[in-house]
Each structure stands twice: as C-alpha cells, then as structure tokens.
C-alpha cells in the first residue's frame, strides 16, 4: 500500500465515443514508470443501441458455444460463457486504445492493460454488462480461446464502489461493503494486478448518474 501511495493520478480524461478512462502513473520500485488506465464505462442511451437480452445464453450448451466462437486462433480469447446466464463473444481493444469498448449488444471487450495472469472483461451496463450483475459467488465461468480450448473459473467475490466524485478523473471510491475509501490507483491494483484471476467490470447507475459507481466481479481459475 505504501508503494501505491506513490502513484500519481494525472488530471485529464480521455474520451472516445461513450467510454471514458483516466490515466494513472505507477512508479515501480526500480524507478521506472508504467501507464495505467482505470476504465469508466458510461451508460448508453437505450434509444441508440438495443439492450441485450436474447435467450441464446439460456439454450446454448458450452460445446455449442465453443463451436460458435472458435476461429482457430490459439491464445486469443474469443468467448465467455456462464450456463443459463451469459454467452458472449469477446473482442480485443485496438493496440494502445485502452478506452475502446464494443457497442455490440452480445459482445464484451478484453481490457488490454490487464496483463496475464490477470484477464479483464469490460461491457456497458445497458448491453452485455447488464448480465454481470447476475453473476453470483460460486458461479462457474468458462473462457474460450479461438482454437476451442476452454478454461474454467469460479466467481469468488463481487465488489461495488461509489465514485465519490463521479465526474472527476481523480475521484476516490467508497467500497459499499466495508466503507473503505480507495484511490483510483488502489482500485486498479486490487482488480487488475496480482495473482491469476478474471475481472468483469461494468458501471453502476444510481440516483440519475450513469457514473455513480463501479461493479467488479472476480473469478479465480479452477485447478
């Protein structure tokens, strides 16, 4: 935590389309710097893009979904599946564009700054991210690569935060379960760094604010 306290949050917001992300500068122990982004996923206007909610995820078997998303590319994440909850394609952010998040209703985006062994998946909460709220502790999550290989994870924790200054790039976040207040850098480190895990992130809308809070669903790899 002392090292995290040295991180500086720069004072501007990058906006691309309907996605906003703010940069963080992390000072490593050896004196180097690493650029980080904590994405903020805004609500989309439901009149502009149709809300997801097809029934494919409730009728597709895992095997059928694997066949649907496989394209032969080994090592490239192509799908995420939870039985009777969601069955979504995965796309990747363009190189160095960490603000990109797909507007396709049944697709999520892999967060480029979450590096192995951590995997991050992002989605708008009026689209695929709406189903992230249905992921309960103990749920099994399958990640599918382009060559058809699948990897099992198990949901272990859910974190919900209130952004204390929803429209500020330097906002702190209040953990709704514990009341602990964390910086944006600390939230990034908690969910996108550390040992192997999967993080699914979307935005929490409340009190008329699309940026009121953040939801993070954490899943651990199964043996």
N, C-alpha and C positions, 0 to 999 in steps of 0.2 A: 504493500500500500504506500510505503514511503516513496518507492520509485514512481508509482502512479501519480503521486502528488507533484512530481516534477513536470508532468506533461502540461503543455501549453495549448490552449484552445484558440485558434485564430478567429478573427472577428468578421468573417464574411460567410455568406450562404451561397452555395452553388445550386442553381435551379435548372432543371432540364425537364421540359414537359410538366408533368404533375408530380414529379419526385424532387425532394429537397434533401441534401446531405451536407453536413458540416465537417470540415477537416480538423483533425487533431494532429498534433505533432508530438511524437513519443521520443524521449531521449533515452537511448539504450545505455547500458552500463559502460560500454566501451566508448561512449561519446558520440555514437552515430545517431542519425535521426531516421524515423520511419513515418511516412504519411499514412494516416488512418482516416476512415470516414465512418461515422455512425449514421446510417440512413434513416430518414424520416419519411414515412410513407403516408401520403395525404389521401383523404377520401377522394374518390372520383365522383363526378356528377352522374347519378344513375340515369339521367336522361341522355347522356352522351355515350355511355358504354353499358351494354346489358349486363345485369348481375348474373354471376354464375349460379348454378343450381340445377343443372341437368342431373339425370338419375344414373349416369354411366357408372359413377363410383359405387353405387349400391348393387349393380348387376354384374360388373366385370369381376372375374376371378383374377388373382395375381398373375397366373400364367397367361391369361388373355391380354392383360395389360402389358406384360413384358413383351409379348409378340407385337403389340400395337406400337410401342415406343422404340423398339430396338431398331438401330440403323447400322450396326456393325462397327461402331466406333468404340473401341476399348478405352477405358479410363475416362470417358466423358459421361457425366451424369445426364440422363435423359428422362427419368421419371421418378415420382414419389407416390407411394400407394399406402393407404390405410383401409383395411377392409370395412366396407359399409360407411366410410367417412369421406374419403377423397381418393381420386386417381387423376393426377395431374402430370402433364408434361413439364419438363424442366428446360429452360434455355439459359444461356450464359451471357453475362454482361460483355459488351464490346471491350476491347483492350483499353485500359485506363479510363473507362467511363463507368465509375462506381455509383453514378446516380441513376443509371438505366434500370427500369423495372418494366416488364412487359405489361401491355394493356389487354392482352388476350385473356378471355374470361376463365379458361381452364388450363392455364399455364402459370408456373411460378418461375422466379429468376434466381439463379445461383449467385450469391454475393462474392465478387471477385477478391475482396480483401480478407475474406475468411479463408485462410490457407490450411491445407492438410496438416494435422489430422482433424481440423475443425471444418465443418461444412455449414454454410449459411444459406437459407432459402427465404426469399422476400416475396411478398404479394400485397396488393391493395386489399383493404378490408371490405370493399364492396364487390370484389371479384374473388379470386381463389383464396385470399386471406380470410374470408368470412368463415371458412371451414377450419381454420387454425383454432378458433375458439371452441370447436367440438373435440379437440384432442385432449383426452383425459390421461392422468397418470396411469401407467401400465399399458397403454395402447402400443401395439406393435407397428412400427413404421418401416416400410421397405423402400430402399433406394435402388434404382435400376440403372445400370450403365448401358451404353449403346450396343455392346456386344451381348447383351442379355443377362449378364451377371447381376445378381441381386444381393443386397446387404441389409441385414435386419438390425433395427434399432428399437429401443423401448423408451417411451416417454417417462422421464423421471421427475421433472419439475416444470412448473409454469411460473413465470414472473410477470407481474403487471406493475407499471410505473405511471405516475402522474408527472408530466412535464411542468415544473413549477413556473416556467415562463414559456408557454407553448410556442411562441413565435420567435424566440430568441435563440441564436446559434450558440449561446453559452449557458443555456438552461441547465440547472441541476434537475435530478429526477428523484421522486419520492417512491420508494418501494411500498406498494399498498399493503403488503402482508406484514412488514416489520416496522414501517415508519422511517427506515433508514434513508438518508438523503445521500445520493451519489452524484458525482460529476459525470458528464457525458463520456469522458475517457474511462472512468471506472466501469460504467455500464458496458462499453465496448469490450473492455478487458474481461469482464465477467462472462460475456456471452460469445465472444468471437476469438478468444485466446484460451490456451490451456490444453489439457488432455483431449483425446479424441471424443467428439460429440457432434450432434446435429442441432442447429439452432434454426427455428422457424420464426420469423418476425413479421408482424403487421402492426397497424396503428389502431389505437382505441379512440373512438369518437364518443364524446360525452359533453353535456351542457352546451350543445351547439358548436363545439370546437372540433374540427377534424384532426387537430394535432394535440388533443388533450393528453393522450398517453400512448404507451407502447406495450405490446404483448410479445413476450418471448417464450416459446415452447422449446424445452430442452429434451433431447433424446440421447441415450447412451448406446453405444454399439453392443450387440449381443455377442456372446462367445461363439 
